[in-house]
Amino acid sequence: MNDIAVTMVILGVTVVAFVSGKVPTGLVAVGAALALLATGILDLHEAFAGFADPAVVLIAALFVVAEGLDASGLTGWAGQQLVARGGTKTAVLTVLVMLVVALLSALISVNGAVAALLPVVVVVASRISVAPSRLLLPLAFGAHAGSLLTLTGSPVNVIISELAATTGHGGFGFFDFTAIGAVLVVGTVLITVLFGRWLIPDRRPATMPRDLSDHARTLLGEYASPQPFARVRVRGGSPLIGRPTATLSLGDQSAVQLIAVQGTDHRPAGDVVRPGDRLLLRGDTASIRILKHDNKLAGLGVNGALGRTDALIDSTYGVAEVVVAPRSSMVGETVFPGMVTESGDLVILAVQRSGEPIDAQTIVLESGDTLLVQGRWDKLDLNLADPAVLVVDEPDQLRRQAAPLGARAWIALAVLVLMVAALATGVVPPAVVGLLAAAAMVLARVVTVERAHRSISWTTLLLVGGMIPMSTAITKTGAAELIANGLVSAVGRYGPLLVLASLCVVALIFGQLISNTATALIIAPIAVSVAGELGVSPLPFLMAVAVVCAAAFLTPVATPANFMIMGPAGLRFGDYWRYGLALVALFLAAAVFLVPLIWPF
């Protein structure tokens, strides 16, 4: 077989593997690159060049920036505002949900925006007694439309812009997508509001998630104690500064128990007390007030008598209820309120048995006992994966619904604004801007290095890095030119508009079956070759590909966002196509008729 035939066979096997879903997409993409190397289609440098491509670097950096917005509480705050201000009218809520998710997806990608808002949107649906599917399908599809507002909205946009830059016609700038994206967002919202009642099915999951927006106050009532907990901050000039944390004494205030030294928002506690450290205390309110006055401590909230919820939850620290599982290794262990766990990460605030608080000095745990524990949000996630306990409410859902903006929220917002401004000017390469923004999030301690690593979707990077060599092979072997010749021969005599429409239909079909990112990497080089055969600008062809790749509406497997809402909305595989088909028609019309008006042939 010649090189074109070999490339087409590898491409065919790759597409079948994507569609089957039996092999992880990242592994399929890397396997395709290795197959192209093994058959001699690509050399070693070409086969692995995708992983050093600026598009991959920018996509990775955007994951870290998105994590910074999440860690600072900005995305959670956006969801909380939606809950607080949305009212009870379904149409108004639908519009708000779609506009908010469109804006978020333009800044932090489709998947990040949907993941951030999904829990609160389900809560909103539950509050107004609306089937979750009626808000979650617009959530996902509004995010797809919003992804076309800016360069950073989707990996597809980054890929298309990078390829456009190599054609000699210049790449697409940060806001070049906005002209078409704004039209599609408005069109998607209008179709949803006007026809959604007939297009979107009524579906409900087997169980609905709890509304956790006022969960801290609920816990205060459930675990009320005559010896309330409080958190205080060590101010400059406090006599406690410099004292060893391991043997810290509160002096004459024997009525107040020091539970833990918790450090600050940005650093854990050290060996000695430092300004800004937080102390978790337990004692009567009057004694705590005296202690604060004598030791120059600032109050951060006292539960119980003062009814303050910020003693339990803020942007850094949270709480969780856990149940001792049957046959758990914790059965028979002795604990007490205020005890620090063996890992040093969590504090046991209270224990209940059969729904009643146990206010004893020591408690021998039994199966079914409920513990209220407090710690940093990331430590809660890490420690509560232990099979010895059953988590009542996921800390991540509680954080998104109840935690306030963090101290670094304004820094995260400033980094985002500066990143957008730098990308808009086009003076600095996008990959460099992305790396600088990601580094700023870490250096400003908005996110830790470990959390930044965890935030990156390595599957996405493997997919893009592995499929870029496929795109190279399609061009290098002449396969793109061959396909372009065939397409132009078939419909070229009717003009570039029909050729563009034909290419968009092919991309649409691919985009419903496999990842839209993979679709872009397969179709984009063909689009450039088609434009070359016709002797016209490749820009309208590439932008049209970006538009139809965003129209992945017909199946739950087309994008992670579509699949993400399937369970919470109670959707079935066939529930997407009716609503999706109306939006596919809108996106196809925009790609074929509107794009050439903005980027002429």
N, C-alpha and C positions, 0 to 999 in steps of 0.2 A: 504493500500500500504506500501511496505517496504521503507527504507530510500533512496535506489538507485532510485526507481520509482518516489518518491516525488521530489528528486533532479533533475531528468531528466525532469519532468513536469515543474518545475520552470525554468529550463534552456530553455526548449522549448518556454515557454511563453515569457521569456526574449528576446530570439532571434527574435521571431515574433514582439515584441514591438520595438526592434531595427530596424528591416527591414521596419516596417510600417512608422516610422518617425513621428508618431502622438504625441508621448510622448517624452519630452526631454531626451536625453541619460543619463544625470546625474541622473535624477529622476528614470529612468528604473533601473539603476545599484543599487541605494540605495533601491529601492523597492524590488529587488531580494534579497539583504542582509537581509532586514526585513522579507521577506517571509521565508527565511531559518531559521531565528530566531523564527518566529511564529510557524513553523512546528516542532521545536525541533531538526532540523538537526544540527544547530550550537548553542552554548551557547552565552551569551551576549558578552563575551570577543572575541570570534571568529568572531562574526557578525560585530564587529566594529574595529577589529584589522587592517583591511586594511588601515584605515585612519591614523594609527600610523606607517605604514610600511615604512622602509627606502626608498623604491622606490618612494613613494608618496612625501616624504620630499625632495628627490633629484629633482624630476620633478618640484615641486613648486619653489625650489631654482633656477633652470635653467631658469624659466620664468623671474625671477628678473634679473639674469645675462644678459639675452637677451635684457631686457628692458634697462639695463645700456648701452649696445652696441648701441642701437637705440637712447637713449637720448643723448649720447655723440656725435652722428653724424657719427659713424663708419659705420653702415649699409647703411645710406644714402650716405656716401662718396663712398662706394663700388658701389652703383648704379650709382652715378654720373660719376665714372671712366668708367663704362661700356658704358654710353652714350657718353663720350668724346673720348674714344679710340676704340670703336667698329667698326668704319668705316661704309661702306654701303653694304658689301657683306653678304648676308643672311647666308651662310654656316659658315663664320667666326663668325658672331654674335651669331648664334645658339650654336656653341662650347663654346664661351665665357660665354654666359648666363648659360649654363649647368654646366660649371666648377665653375663659381662663386657661383651659388646657391648650388651646391654640397658641396663646402667648407663651406658656411654659414650654411647649414642645419646640417653638422657634428658638428658644434659648438653651434648653437642656436636652433636647431630642425627644422623639415620640415616646419611647419606652419609659424614660425617666419621668416624663410628665404624667403618663397614665398611672404608673406605679405610685407616684406621689399623691394623686387625687383619688385613686380608686377607693380606698377605705372610707374617706369622708363622703364620697358620692353615694356609696351604699347606705351610709347612715342617713343621709338626706332623703333617699328614697324610702327608707323605713319610717322616718318621721312623718312624711306626708302620705304614707300608705300608697305609694306608687311602685309598680313592679320594677325591680332594679334594672332589668333589661332596657327599660324606656329611658334611662339616664346613662347606662354604661355603654350601650352601642354608640350614642352620640358622643360620649367621652372619647372612645377610641377613634371614631371616624373624624371627630373634630381635631384630634391630635394629628392625624394624617394630613388634614388640610393645613393646619398650622405649621407643619414641618416645611412647607414651601414658602414660608414668610422670610426666612433668612438662610444663609449658608450653613449655619450650625444646626439646623433643624433635623437633619438626617444624614447618615453616612453617604446616602445616594447623592445628595447635593455636593458634598465634598468631592466625591469621585468624579462627578460630572464636571465640576469646576476645574479640577486638576487636569482632566483630559482636554477640556476646552482650551486651557492655557498652552497645551502642547501643539495645537493646530495652527498657531500663528495668528489667531483671531482674538487672543486675550481670554483670560478666564472670567468666570462670573464673580462679581463682587459680593460683599456681604448682604447688601440690600437689593441686589439685582433680581433676586427671586421674589421680592415683595410685591411687585406689580401683578404678577400672576397669582401669587399666594393669597393676597388680600381678596381678590375676586373669588377665589375658590372657598375661602373661609366664609365669606358672606353668602355665597351660593349654597354651601353645605348647611349653614344655619337656616337659611330660608326653606330649603327642601325639607329639613327636619321639622321645623315648626309648622309648615303648611301641610305636609303629607305624612309626618311621622306616625300619627295615630293609626294609619292604614299600613304603613311600611314596617313598623317596628313591632315585633311580637311581644305579648305579655308573658314573661317568664320570671319565675322566682326560684332561687336555690332552695335546697332542702332545709337549710338553716340560715338565718339572717345574723350578721355580726352585731355585737352590742354597740350602743352609743356610749362612747367613752369620754365625750367632751367634758363632762362634769364628774369624771370618775374619782378624782382626788377627794372631792367633797363627800362622795359616797363612802369612800374608804375611811374618811375621818369619822363618819357616823358609825360604820360597821365595827371599827376597832377603837372606839372611844375609850380613853383610859384616864383614871384620876391622876396619873403621872404622865402628862403629855410629853411629846417629843418636840424639840426645837432645833433649828440650825442657826448658828450665829457666825459672823465673820470677824476675824481678828483685824483690828484697825492698827494703823501705825501708832507706836507709843504704848501699845498694850504690854503690861508686865509679863504676859505669857510668851512673848516673842523670845526665841532663843532657847526655850526650855525643851528638853528631849520629849518627843511625842510618846515614846514607849512608857515613860514614867510620869506623864503630865498629871499634876494635881491641881484641883480647883480651890485649894486653900480651905477657908472656913465654911465654904458652901457644901456641907456634907449632904444637904437635901437635894443636890443636883448631881446626877451621874453623867460622867463623860463617856459617851458611847464610842465615838470615833473621831479622828482628825482626818478630814476628807480632802485637803488640798484646795485648789482653785479650779475654775473652769478649764484652765489650760495646762495644769500640771498636777500630778498626784502629790500627796503629802510626803514630806521628807523626814529626816531623822529628828529635826527640831521644828518648832512652830515658827512660821514665817508670816509676815503681813499678808493678808488676803486669804489665809487658810480658813476653811470652814470647820466648825466644831458641831458635831451632832450630840445634843444633850437630852437628858430626860430628868424631869423634876417638876415641881409645882411652879405655876406661872410667876408667883411673887418672888420665889428664890431665884428664878432665872433672870428676872428683871434686875435684881440686886447684883447678881453675878455680872451681867452685862455692864452695869454702871461702874462697878469696882475694877473691872479688867479691860475697859475700853473695847467692848465688843458691840458690833452692830447686829441688830436683829434681822433674821431672814425668814421669820415666820414661826409661829408656835401653833401646833394643832391642839385639839381639845378645847380648852377654855376660850382661846382667841379665834378658833375656827379658821385658821389660815391654811390654805391648801399648798402654798409655796414651801411649806416645811417638808412636803413630800415630793413635789414635782417641780422642776424647772428645766431649763434647756440642757443642763449637764447631767442632773441626777433625776432618777425616776424610781418607781416602785413596781412591784409585781406581786400578785398572789399566786402561791404555788401549793399544790396538794401533795402530801406524802403518798406516793403510789403504793399499791399492794405489793408485798414482797420487796419493798424498797430497802436498800442498805441503810437508810436513815431511821428505820423503825428501831426503837430502843435507844437511840442517841439522846443525850441530855443537852438541852438548849435553854436559853433564857432570853427574855426581851432585852435587846441591846447587845447581844452577842455578835461578834464579827466572825464570819465564816472562815474556814480553814484557809481558803485562797486569799483572804484579806480583802476581797473585792466587794462583798455584800455585808449588810448589817440586818440582823433579824429584828424587826420592830415589834412584832406582836405575833401571837399564836392563838388560833381558835380551834375548838373541838366541838363538833356537833352544832356549829353555828354560834357558839358562845365563847367570848374571850376568856383566856386562861391568864390570870394575873398572879401567877406564882413566881417565886424566885428562880426555881429550876423546873423544867418540864421534860418528861420522858416522852419522846414522840411516839405516836401510834399511827397506824395506817389510816388515812382519811383526814388527819390533822391539816389545817390550813395555816400557812405562814405568810406574813407580810414582810417582804424584804426590800431593802433600798440599796441602790448603788448607781454608778455611772451607767448611762444607757447602753454603751457598748459592752460593759461588763455584765449587765443583765442578760443581754443577748447571748454572750459567750457562756455564762455559767448555767443558764436555765435550759441549755440543750441536754443536760444530764438526765438520763432516763429514770433516775431515782425520784424525780418530781414531775408532776403534771402541771403545766402552766394554765392558769385560768384565763387570762387575757394576754395576748402577745404584747410585749413591751413596745415593739415597733409601732403597732396600731395605736397604743396609748400615747406614745410620743407624738405621733402625727396629729392626733385629735386634741391633745390637752397641753402639751408643752409650749411655753411662750417663746418668743424670739430670744435667741442667745445673745450673749454680749458681743459676739463677733459677727452678728448679722449684717451690720452696716459695713464692715470690712468686706464680707462676702459680696454684698451688693455693689460696693465700689469696684471690686475686682471684675465683676461681671460687666459693669458699665464701661470700664476702661478697655476690657477685652472687645466689647462690641464696637467701641469707638475706633480702636486700632484696626479691627477687621474691616470696618467701613471705609477707612482711608485707603487701604490697600498698599500702604507704604512698606509694611513689614509682612513677610510671608505668613500665611495663616497658621502653618504648623509652628512657627516660632512664637506667634502670639498665643496660641493655645498652650504651649509649654510654659511660657512666662506666667500665664494666668493660673495654670495648675501649680506651678512652683510657688506663686504668691499665696495660694490657698494653704499650702503646707507651711511655708515660712511664717505666715501670719497666724499659724496655729488654729486655723479654722477647721482643718482636718489633720489627723496624725498621718505619718507615713504609712503605718499599717492599714489604716482605713482607706487611704488613697489607693493602695495596692488592691484591696478587696473590692473597691468600687469599679474597677476596670472589668468590662465584660470581655474576657479573653476569648470566648467563643466568637464574638463579633470581630475581634482583631484577627483571629485565625481565619475566619471566613473571608474577610477583605484581603488579608495578606496572601491567602492561598488562591483566591480567584483572580487577583491581578495578573499572575503569570498566565492564567487561562486567557485573559483579555489580550495579553502580549502575544500569545501563541496564535490566536485568531487573526491578529493583524500580521504577524511575522510570516506565517505560512501562506498567506494570500486567501485564507478562508473568508475573511471579512469582505475582501474585494469580490470573491466569487459569489457570495450571497448577495452583495450589493448589485453586482451585474445582473443576477437573476431577477432581483426585485425591480430594478430599473427597466430591464427588458420586458417584464410582464406588465408593468403599469406606468413606466416612465413617460410614455407618449401622451399620457393624460395630464402631465405636469407634476411639479414637486409636491403639490398639496396632497394628491392621492397617494404618492409614494410615502409621504410623511404619515398619512392616515394608516396605510398598510403596516408600516413599521410599528406604529403605536399599538395596533391591534395585536401584533405578535408579542410585543412587550407586555401588554395587558394580560394575555393568556399565561405567559411565563410567570408574571408577578403574582398570579393567584395560586400557583402550584409550588413555587419555590421562593426563597427569600428575595425580597425586592432589591436588596443589596447585590446579591448574586446576579439577578436579572440585569441590573444596570451594568455590571462588569461584562456581561455577555453581549448585550445589545448595543452599548455605547460605541465600541469600535466599529460595529457594522454601520451605525448611524453616520459616523465620520466618513466611512468609505462610500456610503450612498450619496452623501453630499458632494464628495469628490467626483463621483461618476456623473452627477448632474451639473457639476460646475457651479454650485451655490454654496453659501455660507453654512458651515456645520452647526452654528449656534442654535438656530431654531430646532434642528433635529435633536441636539443634545438636551436642550431645555424641555422639549416635548417628551423625551425619554424620562427625564426627572419627574415630570408631571404624572405620566401614566404609571411610573413605578410607585408613586405615592397612592395611587388608586387601588391599593390592595385590600379590597372591601368584601370580596365574595366568599372567602373561606376563613376559618379560624387559624389555619396554619400559615396564612400569607405573611403575617408579621407577629412578633412576640406580643405586641399590644393587643391584637385581636384575640390571641389565645389567653392572654392575661385576664380578660374580662369574662371568659366563657364560664368558669365555675361560679364566681360571685354573682353573675347575672342569671345563672340557671339556663344558659343557652345550649342549643343543640347545633350540630354541624350545619344543618340546613337553614338555620335561622338568620344567616347573614345576607343571603343573596338578594332578597327582595329590596331591602333598604339599600344594600350595597350596589345593586344594579342601577338605581336612580343616580347614585353618586358617580359610578363609573361613567355613565353617559355624560354627566357634567364635566368630569375631568377629561374625558376623551374629546369633547367639544372644545374645551379650553386649549388642549394640546394642539389640536388640528387647526382651529380657526383664530384663537386669540394669540397664541405664541408667535405665529408669523407676523402678526401686526406689530408686536413689540420688537421682535428680532427678525427683520425681513430676510427673505431668501437672498 
